[in-house]
Amino acid sequence: MAKTDWKAEAKALKKKVRKLKDSLTAAAGPVAEAVSEAVGDVVVAAKKALKPVSPLAPASFPVLPAIKGAEFAAVEAGVRYQNRKDVMLVRLAPGTTMAGVFTRSSTRSGCVRDCQAKLAMKVPDGAGAAIIVNSGNSNAFTGRVGDEAVAAVTGAVAEALGVPASRVFSSSTGVIGEPLPFEKITAKVPDLVAALQEDAVEMAAQAIMTTDTFPKGAAATVQGEGGVIHISGIAKGSGMIAPDMATMLVYIFTDAKIGANQLQKMISRNVDATFNSITVDSDTSTSDTLLIAATGQSPAAELKGPTLKAFETALAGVMRDLALQVVRDGEGATKLVEVRVTGAATDEDAAKVAFSIANSPLVKTAVAGQDPNWGRIVAAVGKSGAQADRDKLTIRFGDILVAQNGWRNPDYREEDGAAYMQGQELVFAVDLGLGKSKRSVWTCDLTSRYIEINADYRS
């Protein structure tokens, strides 16, 4: 009997196994690729499902009138997000006047401090201006490195557009405490400049979004002496929303002829009733910015008299519209709530009560659950620190009288309150019966979706 060569047999078997493995891999390759693509599609679909558009969103982005002297562009720079535009640029014509209001946070970002300093500077005669904004990184609490990033970005824009660096205003929004990868932004400045056009404002509104589920815009027109005056505004904001000014970026543009001092007085007069009267979660941001630019390119005469008043009314309307869109896009929001306080002894007391109710987690979760738990409103009034008298307090859900004279209205029915709470837009009216001061504040409900968004914000 011949001796078996076991080494040769093993070698032959290994060769057969390799061939079989190669053939199986070749056959399975297309299947594996198809499975991988299918899984990828499922992941993408799941991600989209996790970020649905707010049910309170407008039907569509509004048609905003072009503002002569203002051009817009947006590009993808990859600051944090992939496959979406995340930097926008606005070029403003020579002679444009600027004004702004900002967060009063003691940890405000380098961009905010830079804008504040530049607005206080004397404007060079006939100088143009620019605004550059990135999303995905707030460049806040980043020390000297953050200041250097602001200087690099604004300097690159100034050089590309031929405007003084003191007239380039920047904003950043997103994660706090991480250095801004400014090189990604400066590298895209040439592309931004090349893409500038008057009708790209919606694209600019999309580029500044973070956890927003829809871009925000509002507009108005005013008949001036000698022509029409246009106002267009865009905003971003969804979470970390509370007064001074809320986590929002707002940019308003007009072709009106108006001086910077008048413009500043107007927005300062109207900010409390608009952007400082909204709250999603009572958290004030480090980056809140409202900038307004007037190019003076309208054929209408310089604003004065009745036209000046009409313009301010229209501007306040645009500010209010944008502010309410921010609340409508509150993280996880399903309901818009107006807290309407009247009969307060002082304006300060009216504000204390309104915000105490609007910021109460108990009130906001009751709204989310469509529970007409008016006792939580009573508790919020009591903890506010404002002067209040139980026996003079009146509470209404819309037109439904819920409580008065220190007790529940005997005609109030729980089923009526429950039916009212099913609406998407609610009004909680509280009259303190102590004076003539009043304040309205807008908020939204607090849902589990808010927790999901913010628990996973940096991943």
Secondary structure, 3 states (H helix, E strand, C coil): CCCCCHHHHHHHHHHHHHHHHHHHHHHHHHHHHHHHHHHHHHHHHHHHHHCCCCCCCCCCCCCCCCCCCEEEEEECCCCCCCCCCCEEEEEECCCCEEEEEECCCCCCCHHHHHHHHHHCCCCCCCCCEEEEEEEEECCCCCHHHHHHHHHHHHHHHHHHHCCCHHHEEEEEEEECCCCCCHHHHHCCHHHHHHHCECCCHHHHHHHCCCCCCCCEEEEEEEEECCEEEEEEEEEECCCCCCCCCCCCEEEEEECCCCCHHHHHHHHHHHCCCCHHHECCCCCCCCCCEEEEEECCCCCCCCCCHHHHHHHHHHHHHHHHHHHHHHHHCCCCCCCEEEEEEEEECCHHHHHHHHHHHHCCHHHHHHHHCCCCCCHHHHHHHHHCCCCCCHHHCEEEECCEEEEECCEECCCCCHHHHHHHCCCCEEEEEEECCCCCEEEEEEEECCCHHHHHHHHCCCC
